[in-house]
């Protein structure tokens, strides 16, 4: 399922594409920014590349800017759990930060999650990453705890 926002497109990443991204096997039409993927995306991409069970909605997404350049990623850590909670993470290359793209991406992805049965969203970020904390708050999540250098957020998703 491709998700469109005013300035971005979130394209689902198949296991085969995840392997190519990890291997940096860029082909015609991929249009990956030289800094994509971020270092902390490589682990989830490797896991996804090895998976055989691919959820069409609650998956990893490649984030493209308005020019079509891959500038980051968004990912659900699986479908909603038995309580309806879905966990997610995201990241953009430094050149794509500070202009509201992350807020746009998170809001759109959470709207899709809500439309597909998720009733609550959870995420975490580093205590020093104030910009990410603001993105999560703008998406309707609130801080629910801290442990060491991690800040935890959660929020109800509306219809």
RAQUIWO-V758887 format. One record per residue. N is the residue number from 1. RES is the residue in one small letter. SS is DSSP state (2 for helix, 1 for strand, 0 for the rest). Layout:
N/RES/SS, N/RES/SS
//
This chain:
1/x/0, 2/x/0, 3/x/1, 4/x/1, 5/x/0, 6/x/0, 7/x/0, 8/x/0, 9/x/1, 10/x/1, 11/x/1, 12/x/1, 13/x/0, 14/x/0, 15/x/2, 16/x/2, 17/x/2, 18/x/2, 19/x/2, 20/x/2, 21/x/2, 22/x/2, 23/x/2, 24/x/0, 25/x/0, 26/x/0, 27/x/0, 28/x/0, 29/x/0, 30/x/0, 31/x/0, 32/x/1, 33/x/0, 34/x/0, 35/x/0, 36/x/0, 37/x/0, 38/x/0, 39/x/2, 40/x/2, 41/x/2, 42/x/2, 43/x/2, 44/x/2, 45/x/2, 46/x/2, 47/x/2, 48/x/2, 49/x/2, 50/x/2, 51/x/0, 52/x/0, 53/x/0, 54/x/0, 55/x/0, 56/x/0, 57/x/0, 58/x/0, 59/x/0, 60/x/1, 61/x/1, 62/x/1, 63/x/1, 64/x/1, 65/x/0, 66/x/0, 67/x/0, 68/x/0, 69/x/0, 70/x/1, 71/x/1, 72/x/1, 73/x/1, 74/x/1, 75/x/1, 76/x/1, 77/x/0, 78/x/0, 79/x/0, 80/x/0, 81/x/0, 82/x/0, 83/x/0, 84/x/0, 85/x/1, 86/x/1, 87/x/1, 88/x/1, 89/x/1, 90/x/1, 91/x/1, 92/x/1, 93/x/0, 94/x/2, 95/x/2, 96/x/2, 97/x/0, 98/x/0, 99/x/0, 100/x/0, 101/x/2, 102/x/2, 103/x/2, 104/x/2, 105/x/2, 106/x/2, 107/x/2, 108/x/2, 109/x/2, 110/x/2, 111/x/2, 112/x/2, 113/x/2, 114/x/2, 115/x/2, 116/x/0, 117/x/0, 118/x/0, 119/x/0, 120/x/1, 121/x/1, 122/x/1, 123/x/1, 124/x/1, 125/x/1, 126/x/1, 127/x/0, 128/x/0, 129/x/0, 130/x/2, 131/x/2, 132/x/2, 133/x/2, 134/x/2, 135/x/2, 136/x/2, 137/x/2, 138/x/2, 139/x/0, 140/x/0, 141/x/0, 142/x/1, 143/x/1, 144/x/1, 145/x/1, 146/x/1, 147/x/1, 148/x/0, 149/x/0, 150/x/1, 151/x/1, 152/x/1, 153/x/1, 154/x/1, 155/x/1, 156/x/1, 157/x/0, 158/x/0, 159/x/0
//
